Amino acid sequence: MDTSKLFNIMTGLTLTFGGLSALFYRHFFGGFAFFIFFVALVSEVFLLVGNLYEE
């Protein structure tokens, strides 16, 4: 899989679940969405750092 396509997917996941966790922050689903947001954000940072060292 192309790195830029994977980065776009992870950016979409980060923005989607970040928005969902902001909307549902008082409910149980908000915590679940924040967890997925955090995992997607961390993996996106690892993709960026790995891409910098690859070039």
Helices and strands as residue ranges (DSSP letters): H 3-23, H 28-54
